[in-house]
Amino acid sequence: MNRFFQSLLFSLVLAVPAFAGQAVNINSADATTLAESLDGVGPAKAVAIIEHRKANGPFKSADGLAAVKGIGLATVDKNREFIQLTKPKAAN
């Protein structure tokens, strides 16, 4: 492999962690934000998170995400450092 492609490959490997996960409040984020912020959560799982939240109230812990269909503890574990849990403010 020539040096250009080696350098390109190395750069891509280093860039991947920069795009992985970002802090997100799972009790207030919309589906787009959830899907963009959580690794392994796409649009369908993001909608499932919101539906679960509407039906059961705010999540009390990150592990509560495992109760959402299609999300397991492995997904929770790889996103744990990005999951925030503050409760949404009540409307006045």
Rosetta constraint file for C-alpha pairs under 8 A:
AtomPair CA 1 CA 5 HARMONIC 6.56 0.50
AtomPair CA 1 CA 6 HARMONIC 6.63 0.50
AtomPair CA 2 CA 6 HARMONIC 6.41 0.50
AtomPair CA 3 CA 7 HARMONIC 6.02 0.50
AtomPair CA 4 CA 8 HARMONIC 6.15 0.50
AtomPair CA 5 CA 9 HARMONIC 5.98 0.50
AtomPair CA 6 CA 10 HARMONIC 6.12 0.50
AtomPair CA 7 CA 11 HARMONIC 6.10 0.50
AtomPair CA 8 CA 12 HARMONIC 6.27 0.50
AtomPair CA 9 CA 13 HARMONIC 6.29 0.50
AtomPair CA 10 CA 14 HARMONIC 6.36 0.50
AtomPair CA 11 CA 15 HARMONIC 6.12 0.50
AtomPair CA 12 CA 16 HARMONIC 6.30 0.50
AtomPair CA 13 CA 17 HARMONIC 7.96 0.50
AtomPair CA 14 CA 18 HARMONIC 7.81 0.50
AtomPair CA 15 CA 19 HARMONIC 7.16 0.50
AtomPair CA 16 CA 20 HARMONIC 6.63 0.50
AtomPair CA 20 CA 37 HARMONIC 7.78 0.50
AtomPair CA 20 CA 38 HARMONIC 7.92 0.50
AtomPair CA 20 CA 39 HARMONIC 6.66 0.50
AtomPair CA 21 CA 36 HARMONIC 7.78 0.50
AtomPair CA 21 CA 37 HARMONIC 4.97 0.50
AtomPair CA 21 CA 38 HARMONIC 5.32 0.50
AtomPair CA 21 CA 39 HARMONIC 5.91 0.50
AtomPair CA 21 CA 79 HARMONIC 6.86 0.50
AtomPair CA 21 CA 82 HARMONIC 6.44 0.50
AtomPair CA 22 CA 37 HARMONIC 5.06 0.50
AtomPair CA 22 CA 38 HARMONIC 7.07 0.50
AtomPair CA 22 CA 82 HARMONIC 5.50 0.50
AtomPair CA 23 CA 37 HARMONIC 6.84 0.50
AtomPair CA 23 CA 81 HARMONIC 7.62 0.50
AtomPair CA 23 CA 82 HARMONIC 4.12 0.50
AtomPair CA 23 CA 83 HARMONIC 5.91 0.50
AtomPair CA 23 CA 84 HARMONIC 6.68 0.50
AtomPair CA 24 CA 29 HARMONIC 6.77 0.50
AtomPair CA 24 CA 33 HARMONIC 7.50 0.50
AtomPair CA 24 CA 34 HARMONIC 6.91 0.50
AtomPair CA 24 CA 37 HARMONIC 6.42 0.50
AtomPair CA 24 CA 38 HARMONIC 7.87 0.50
AtomPair CA 24 CA 82 HARMONIC 6.08 0.50
AtomPair CA 24 CA 83 HARMONIC 5.47 0.50
AtomPair CA 24 CA 84 HARMONIC 5.64 0.50
AtomPair CA 25 CA 29 HARMONIC 5.66 0.50
AtomPair CA 25 CA 83 HARMONIC 6.15 0.50
AtomPair CA 25 CA 84 HARMONIC 4.38 0.50
AtomPair CA 25 CA 85 HARMONIC 5.52 0.50
AtomPair CA 25 CA 86 HARMONIC 6.65 0.50
AtomPair CA 26 CA 34 HARMONIC 7.24 0.50
AtomPair CA 26 CA 59 HARMONIC 7.37 0.50
AtomPair CA 26 CA 83 HARMONIC 6.55 0.50
AtomPair CA 26 CA 84 HARMONIC 6.21 0.50
AtomPair CA 26 CA 85 HARMONIC 6.09 0.50
AtomPair CA 27 CA 53 HARMONIC 7.09 0.50
AtomPair CA 27 CA 58 HARMONIC 5.40 0.50
AtomPair CA 27 CA 59 HARMONIC 6.27 0.50
AtomPair CA 27 CA 84 HARMONIC 7.97 0.50
AtomPair CA 27 CA 85 HARMONIC 6.07 0.50
AtomPair CA 27 CA 86 HARMONIC 6.77 0.50
AtomPair CA 27 CA 87 HARMONIC 6.00 0.50
AtomPair CA 27 CA 88 HARMONIC 6.41 0.50
AtomPair CA 28 CA 87 HARMONIC 7.44 0.50
AtomPair CA 28 CA 88 HARMONIC 5.81 0.50
AtomPair CA 29 CA 33 HARMONIC 5.93 0.50
AtomPair CA 29 CA 34 HARMONIC 6.17 0.50
AtomPair CA 30 CA 34 HARMONIC 6.27 0.50
AtomPair CA 30 CA 46 HARMONIC 7.98 0.50
AtomPair CA 30 CA 50 HARMONIC 7.44 0.50
AtomPair CA 31 CA 35 HARMONIC 6.10 0.50
AtomPair CA 31 CA 43 HARMONIC 6.55 0.50
AtomPair CA 31 CA 46 HARMONIC 4.85 0.50
AtomPair CA 31 CA 47 HARMONIC 5.52 0.50
AtomPair CA 31 CA 49 HARMONIC 7.98 0.50
AtomPair CA 31 CA 50 HARMONIC 6.97 0.50
AtomPair CA 32 CA 36 HARMONIC 6.14 0.50
AtomPair CA 32 CA 43 HARMONIC 6.85 0.50
AtomPair CA 32 CA 46 HARMONIC 7.33 0.50
AtomPair CA 33 CA 37 HARMONIC 5.89 0.50
AtomPair CA 34 CA 38 HARMONIC 5.88 0.50
AtomPair CA 34 CA 41 HARMONIC 7.20 0.50
AtomPair CA 34 CA 46 HARMONIC 5.64 0.50
AtomPair CA 35 CA 39 HARMONIC 7.74 0.50
AtomPair CA 35 CA 41 HARMONIC 5.17 0.50
AtomPair CA 35 CA 42 HARMONIC 4.73 0.50
AtomPair CA 35 CA 43 HARMONIC 5.51 0.50
AtomPair CA 35 CA 45 HARMONIC 7.66 0.50
AtomPair CA 35 CA 46 HARMONIC 5.56 0.50
AtomPair CA 36 CA 41 HARMONIC 7.84 0.50
AtomPair CA 36 CA 42 HARMONIC 7.58 0.50
AtomPair CA 37 CA 82 HARMONIC 7.98 0.50
AtomPair CA 38 CA 79 HARMONIC 6.12 0.50
AtomPair CA 38 CA 82 HARMONIC 7.61 0.50
AtomPair CA 39 CA 75 HARMONIC 7.31 0.50
AtomPair CA 39 CA 78 HARMONIC 7.30 0.50
AtomPair CA 39 CA 79 HARMONIC 6.47 0.50
AtomPair CA 40 CA 75 HARMONIC 6.31 0.50
AtomPair CA 41 CA 45 HARMONIC 5.55 0.50
AtomPair CA 41 CA 46 HARMONIC 6.19 0.50
AtomPair CA 41 CA 71 HARMONIC 7.94 0.50
AtomPair CA 42 CA 46 HARMONIC 6.05 0.50
AtomPair CA 43 CA 47 HARMONIC 6.25 0.50
AtomPair CA 44 CA 48 HARMONIC 6.32 0.50
AtomPair CA 45 CA 49 HARMONIC 6.21 0.50
AtomPair CA 45 CA 69 HARMONIC 7.74 0.50
AtomPair CA 45 CA 70 HARMONIC 6.61 0.50
AtomPair CA 45 CA 71 HARMONIC 7.34 0.50
AtomPair CA 46 CA 50 HARMONIC 6.50 0.50
AtomPair CA 47 CA 51 HARMONIC 6.18 0.50
AtomPair CA 48 CA 52 HARMONIC 6.03 0.50
AtomPair CA 48 CA 68 HARMONIC 6.53 0.50
AtomPair CA 48 CA 69 HARMONIC 6.99 0.50
AtomPair CA 49 CA 53 HARMONIC 6.11 0.50
AtomPair CA 49 CA 65 HARMONIC 7.29 0.50
AtomPair CA 49 CA 68 HARMONIC 6.12 0.50
AtomPair CA 50 CA 54 HARMONIC 6.16 0.50
AtomPair CA 51 CA 55 HARMONIC 6.17 0.50
AtomPair CA 52 CA 56 HARMONIC 5.86 0.50
AtomPair CA 52 CA 57 HARMONIC 7.68 0.50
AtomPair CA 52 CA 68 HARMONIC 6.41 0.50
AtomPair CA 53 CA 57 HARMONIC 4.98 0.50
AtomPair CA 53 CA 58 HARMONIC 5.52 0.50
AtomPair CA 53 CA 59 HARMONIC 6.88 0.50
AtomPair CA 54 CA 58 HARMONIC 7.81 0.50
AtomPair CA 58 CA 87 HARMONIC 6.58 0.50
AtomPair CA 59 CA 64 HARMONIC 5.85 0.50
AtomPair CA 59 CA 65 HARMONIC 7.36 0.50
AtomPair CA 59 CA 85 HARMONIC 6.88 0.50
AtomPair CA 60 CA 64 HARMONIC 6.65 0.50
AtomPair CA 60 CA 85 HARMONIC 7.01 0.50
AtomPair CA 61 CA 65 HARMONIC 7.82 0.50
AtomPair CA 61 CA 85 HARMONIC 6.84 0.50
AtomPair CA 62 CA 76 HARMONIC 6.73 0.50
AtomPair CA 62 CA 80 HARMONIC 6.68 0.50
AtomPair CA 62 CA 83 HARMONIC 6.48 0.50
AtomPair CA 62 CA 84 HARMONIC 7.79 0.50
AtomPair CA 62 CA 85 HARMONIC 7.40 0.50
AtomPair CA 63 CA 67 HARMONIC 7.92 0.50
AtomPair CA 63 CA 73 HARMONIC 6.92 0.50
AtomPair CA 63 CA 76 HARMONIC 6.51 0.50
AtomPair CA 64 CA 68 HARMONIC 7.75 0.50
AtomPair CA 65 CA 71 HARMONIC 6.69 0.50
AtomPair CA 65 CA 72 HARMONIC 7.60 0.50
AtomPair CA 65 CA 73 HARMONIC 7.98 0.50
AtomPair CA 65 CA 76 HARMONIC 6.76 0.50
AtomPair CA 66 CA 71 HARMONIC 5.23 0.50
AtomPair CA 66 CA 72 HARMONIC 4.70 0.50
AtomPair CA 66 CA 73 HARMONIC 5.54 0.50
AtomPair CA 66 CA 76 HARMONIC 6.85 0.50
AtomPair CA 67 CA 71 HARMONIC 7.23 0.50
AtomPair CA 67 CA 72 HARMONIC 7.69 0.50
AtomPair CA 68 CA 72 HARMONIC 7.95 0.50
AtomPair CA 71 CA 75 HARMONIC 6.23 0.50
AtomPair CA 71 CA 76 HARMONIC 7.48 0.50
AtomPair CA 72 CA 76 HARMONIC 6.51 0.50
AtomPair CA 73 CA 77 HARMONIC 5.89 0.50
AtomPair CA 74 CA 78 HARMONIC 6.31 0.50
AtomPair CA 75 CA 79 HARMONIC 6.40 0.50
AtomPair CA 76 CA 80 HARMONIC 5.66 0.50
AtomPair CA 79 CA 83 HARMONIC 6.41 0.50
